[in-house]
Amino acid sequence: MQALHTAATGMAAQELNVQVISNNIANLRTTGFKKQTAAFQDLIYEHIRRVGAQASDQGTILPVGVDIGGGVKTVGTPRSMTQGTLSQTGNDLDLAISGEGFFKILMPDGTYQYTRDGTFQMDNQGRVVTAGGNPVQPTITIPNNASGITVNEQGQVTVTLPGSSSNTVLGQIGVTRFINKAGLQPVGSNQFIETTSSGTPQDGTANSEGYGKITQGSLEQANVDVVSEMSDLIAAQRAYEMNAKVISAADQMMQSTTALFR
């Protein structure tokens, strides 16, 4: 019976839906995390009677057809890139982007990855790096005798050096944007890589036209709405249960049919 297969595709789809929701909830407190949703499409149809076909020798046309669907399939898990709320930390090297853009990170193999997680620190060379030790671009090196680290909305990093009456500019942290930021490929550690779908990276200056501003002493929280996720979880569970009942009902119908012909 085709209903068994159809309902099975529905159960598989909702199982994946629950997996996506569980990942969103698990990352509720992950800095810069962007939630995902599961997107589905119906499968190919069996056209038993095609709509618009001739219904009689007199030329009457069928106003409706008989189309039996084959179930559902997952077509993607698009990521929502909406802005998360900013949480103040007071740490000099905690940075958040308000608006468009990502921090650009240099990886050990010479490639670049991109992140909204501005939890930065200094390594043993004084460079501003991620929690994984990879330098933020352009590379900023802070002298070990510096104090009063300041990062303005444009990403310009200044410090106070001993014996100097004015601030010293060390460099400027850049911001990178993409035409289709939802097309970035997540690689873990709160980071993404460019893809053909995302378009080429466009490096720029924070707080300039088309780029978000940098806020020092703050971090961007995950854009996960826990109430919405719990509501979606309940709906997915109900849909799974209904598909399971369809399988049970179809199985009982097959048994009844078999018994009639014994």
Disulfide bonds with the S-S distance in Angstrom:
none
